[in-house]
Amino acid sequence: MQPLAPEDRAHTGNRLLDALPQPALKRLRPHLEPVPLPSRQVLSKPGEPIDHAHFVQQGMVSLVTPLSDGAVIEIGLIGAEGFVGGPSCWARLTDPACAISTPAMRVESEPSPP
């Protein structure tokens, strides 16, 4: 399948979604729900199921991890080029939290096999 020319791509505000082939985005679009992500909203917690994948449209989501003294440090940022809520090597180590108030689109996740 040929990649789409820039003028033929969708404009969702998320570069990952915009890079999908049109047939794939067309299948996904009915499941995307626009949602605001207020500042400091926790999107998932370690050890808990991830209910939704969030495709950031503007702003950033901060990936943070707690330290033993109770402080929290930022270990990564996700912007409009990606999404939060998929499997990752640090899924059990971090609390993704919205660092800057931003609009996003989310899609419900399928439960992971046990």
HUZI-V638038 format. One record per helix or strand. SS is the DSSP state (a for helix, b for strand). FROM is the first residue (numbers start at 0). TO is the last residue. If there is no record, write none. Layout:
SS FROM TO
SS FROM TO
//
This chain:
a 5 7
a 14 17
a 21 28
b 32 36
b 41 41
b 51 55
b 60 65
b 71 77
b 82 83
b 94 97
b 101 107
//
